[in-house]
Structures are given as structure tokens and as C-alpha cells.
Amino acid sequence: MTGWGSPVMAMGMVLLWWLVGLGVYVLVRRLHRSDGPAAARLTPEQVLAERFARGDIDETEFLRRSEVLAGGTRPVGKP
């Protein structure tokens, strides 16, 4: 290749790899964002139920926090 052939091809390859990287970045961001809004729509009661289902909290803690969320008189920090 003579003249401008090599520099143009080199710039084309750099542009191609930049576009591939940008495409991967956009795809990863979209896939990651799909979890965000769904989690943001959960109510506090649903989050509490999920924590109980996973075993993060026991039944007593679940019932106590459920009462507080329902407008009970017992504050979260008090037994």
C-alpha cells in the first residue's frame, strides 16, 4: 500500500474497535439497568418479605417490623 492507504486503514481499525467497545459498554449498561427499576418498585413490605424468605431475619423480627410498617406503636429499635 502506498500513499494514504495504511494510515486510513489503521484509523479504520481503531474506529472499529472503539465502536465494538462502545457497543459492549452500552449493552452491559442496559442489562444492568433492567434490574434497577424493578427493585425500586418494591414496597417496604415486599422487601421485608424477601428478607424473611431468604433467611436474613427470623420470624420474630419479621413480625415486629411488619407491625411497624403497618403503623403499629412499637418503634423499630425497641423489643
Protein Blocks (a to p, Z undefined) as FASTA:
>chain_A
ZZjlmmmmmmmmmmmmmmmmmmmmmmmmmmmmmmmmmmmmpcfklmmmmmmmnopacfkl
mmmmmmmmnopabdfklZZ
